[in-house]
Amino acid sequence: MFKVIKKSKFGRIGELSTNHGLIETPVFMPPATRGYVKAIDSSDLEAIGVQILLVNALHLYFKPGESFIKQMGGIHQFMGWPHPVLSDSGGFQILSFNKNKNQWAKSNEKGIEFTSPYDGSKSFITPEKAIEIQRDLNVDIIMVLDECSLNKGPKAKIKESMERTNQFAKRSFAHYQKLFKNDSNPPLIFGIAQGGPYEDLRIASLKFINQIPFHGIALGGESIGYDFEKTLMILDWLEPYIDQTRPLYSMGAGAYPENVVDLIKKGVDMFDCVSPARLARHGGLFNGEIIYRNNNLSFCSAFAKGILKISNQKFKNDKGPIDQNCQCLTCQNYSRAYLRYLLLQKDPLYYRLATIHNLKFMVNLIKEIKKFIYDD
């Protein structure tokens, strides 16, 4: 299912087999939260070189409904995307649905209660129901239901949340085995380790999740991705306890190119974030290059101009591409001046061209990093 092809001090390259194809890791997974990546289609994603998309099972449960998607032939056919799909169970979304962002979701040993973001109704989800939703979506990688704790909070409360997540993981795997016991090609299933900002809780949770034969291990929690320095600290805490035979997924991380570099150096195989596409739509375009730092061939992401704010007046007459080293459709055919004009006109073409560039930049960055790994 997963094998490491090459490993060096810069990270590792692996292959993850799924029902819809082989994924070469490390890999960035653009979120198609509600079944689509805003502004671009499947042919754009394929041209960019995207290997796998991430959907959110909870959003699709509300609209258009997992039973409808099942009736339509599954998520791949519904989206027109023939490649792998991972589904997030919705643990973080349950927390984010709260109007008061400092409020915990209501949970007990059975499941989690929350308010629907669509009609305000009360909903309740169990670990078993989360697995059933993802089965009906027919995704390639299922994520267990976790209780995502706040980034800051009483340690006793976060410990309770972590222990509930552990028990949810145990129940999720048992239900997964029951649902797919007669399936010759079942989807993969990943466990999620929690523990908030506390080292001992993070280690305890990872040790528990490691004992369950999940196909991959994910690190969850609001500190993942939101507080990137904390993310790196957590990865350092957990390094001695990470099972190197399974892919490691850092949930919600990878907002900026330099984050991707750091994650891969820490041994992370999979990551996702809405920020590259969202930044693009709001006028923030990646510009930079991979450089050698010293004779030891360590590397970093160096930005001559950082993120271009394409709406800036100085780009009004700029005939150059976003990034002269980028081979994306946008950089090969359109100027900064034209993109600025499109953005100010709020034309949909801008959102497509900008999104293509930022996602292609991330994909190409990972290709460059892989060269370092292959070359030791």
Stockholm file with secondary structure:
# STOCKHOLM 1.0

chainA/1-376         MFKVIKKSKFGRIGELSTNHGLIETPVFMPPATRGYVKAIDSSDLEAIGVQILLVNALHLYFKPGESFIKQMGGIHQFMGWPHPVLSDSGGFQILSFNKNKNQWAKSNEKGIEFTSPYDGSKSFITPEKAIEIQRDLNVDIIMVLDECSLNKGPKAKIKESMERTNQFAKRSFAHYQKLFKNDSNPPLIFGIAQGGPYEDLRIASLKFINQIPFHGIALGGESIGYDFEKTLMILDWLEPYIDQTRPLYSMGAGAYPENVVDLIKKGVDMFDCVSPARLARHGGLFNGEIIYRNNNLSFCSAFAKGILKISNQKFKNDKGPIDQNCQCLTCQNYSRAYLRYLLLQKDPLYYRLATIHNLKFMVNLIKEIKKFIYDD
#=GR chainA/1-376 SS CEEEEEEETTEEEEEEEETTEEEEESEEECBCTTSSCTTCCHHHHHHHTCCCEEEEHHHHHHTTCHHHHHHTTCHHHHHTCCSCEEEECSHHHHHHHCSSTTCCCEECSSCEEEECTTTCCEEEECHHHHHHHHHHHTCSEEECCCCCCCSSCCHHHHHHHHHHHHHHHHHHHHHHHHHTTTCSSCCEEEEEECCTTCHHHHHHHHHHHHTSCCSEEEECSTHHHHSHHHHHHHHHHHGGGCCTTSCEEETTCCSSHHHHHHHHHTTCCEEECSHHHHHHHTTEEECCEEEECSTTCCEEEECSSCEEETTSGGGTTCCSCSCTTCCSHHHHHCCHHHHHHHHHHTCHHHHHHHHHHHHHHHHHHHHHHHHHHHTC
#=GC SS_cons         CEEEEEEETTEEEEEEEETTEEEEESEEECBCTTSSCTTCCHHHHHHHTCCCEEEEHHHHHHTTCHHHHHHTTCHHHHHTCCSCEEEECSHHHHHHHCSSTTCCCEECSSCEEEECTTTCCEEEECHHHHHHHHHHHTCSEEECCCCCCCSSCCHHHHHHHHHHHHHHHHHHHHHHHHHTTTCSSCCEEEEEECCTTCHHHHHHHHHHHHTSCCSEEEECSTHHHHSHHHHHHHHHHHGGGCCTTSCEEETTCCSSHHHHHHHHHTTCCEEECSHHHHHHHTTEEECCEEEECSTTCCEEEECSSCEEETTSGGGTTCCSCSCTTCCSHHHHHCCHHHHHHHHHHTCHHHHHHHHHHHHHHHHHHHHHHHHHHHTC
//
